[in-house]
């Protein structure tokens, strides 16, 4: 069970990285939406 304590910080770092990826993906989608709107 002591392995869980060692894995927690690594999981936390991966979670932060995933959140950052989601944030950048949202920004990318917004840019694409704006491009589509301006082409109409």
Order of alpha helices (4+ residues) and beta strands (2+ residues): alpha
